[in-house]
């Protein structure tokens, strides 16, 4: 979450590859897109005062699951945009 804070303090929007557990949505390997509350993101917003939203880039990363060994972490490609810049 520290890298999100640093990036958002220096740019209005950023692109990341993050673990699914650090996102406000679930998409990869699912039949539908689902927004969900995330305590990590909620805490980051509260602690820093930054207001932003996460947007999926419509890339289902589960297609690459077999390319990684010794991990079961699902990742997401996403854009993070500051609220006041929409």
C-alpha positions in Angstrom: 0.0 0.0 0.0 3.0 2.3 0.5 3.7 2.3 -3.2 0.1 3.4 -4.0 0.5 6.3 -1.6 3.8 7.4 -3.1 2.5 7.1 -6.6 -0.8 8.9 -5.9 1.1 11.8 -4.2 3.1 12.3 -7.4 0.5 11.5 -10.2 -3.2 11.9 -10.8 -3.5 8.3 -12.1 -1.3 5.3 -12.0 -1.3 1.7 -13.3 -0.4 -1.3 -11.2 -0.3 -5.0 -11.0 -1.5 -5.9 -7.5 -2.6 -9.0 -5.6 -6.4 -9.4 -5.7 -6.4 -9.0 -1.9 -5.3 -5.4 -2.3 -8.0 -4.4 -4.8 -11.5 -3.1 -4.5 -12.8 -5.6 -7.0 -12.6 -9.2 -8.1 -12.4 -10.1 -11.8 -9.8 -12.7 -12.8 -11.1 -16.2 -13.0 -14.7 -15.2 -12.3 -17.7 -15.1 -14.6 -18.5 -11.5 -13.6 -16.9 -8.3 -12.2 -17.6 -7.7 -8.5 -16.9 -4.5 -6.5 -16.1 -5.2 -2.9 -15.1 -3.3 0.2 -11.4 -3.6 1.1 -10.1 -2.9 4.5 -6.6 -2.2 3.3 -7.7 0.4 0.8 -10.1 1.9 3.3 -7.3 2.3 5.9 -5.0 3.8 3.3 -7.6 6.4 2.3 -8.3 7.2 6.0 -4.6 7.4 7.0 -3.4 9.5 4.0 -6.5 11.6 3.1 -6.2 10.5 -0.5 -9.4 9.9 -2.4 -9.2 7.5 -5.4 -11.0 4.7 -7.1 -9.6 1.5 -8.6 -10.7 0.5 -12.1 -10.1 -2.9 -13.7 -8.3 -2.9 -17.1 -10.4 -5.9 -18.3 -7.4 -8.2 -18.3 -8.2 -11.6 -16.8 -4.8 -12.5 -15.3 -6.0 -16.0 -14.5 -5.0 -17.0 -18.0 -1.4 -16.9 -16.8 -1.8 -18.9 -13.6 0.1 -21.9 -14.9 3.1 -19.7 -15.8 3.9 -19.1 -12.1 5.1 -21.8 -9.8 5.1 -22.0 -6.0 2.4 -19.4 -5.6 -1.3 -19.2 -5.7 -1.6 -15.4 -5.6 -4.1 -14.0 -8.1 -3.1 -10.6 -9.5 -5.0 -7.7 -11.1 -4.0 -5.1 -13.7 -5.6 -1.9 -12.7 -5.7 1.9 -12.9 -6.0 4.0 -9.8 -7.4 7.5 -10.4 -7.6 10.4 -8.0 -11.3 11.3 -7.3 -10.7 15.0 -8.0 -9.3 14.3 -11.5 -12.3 12.4 -13.0 
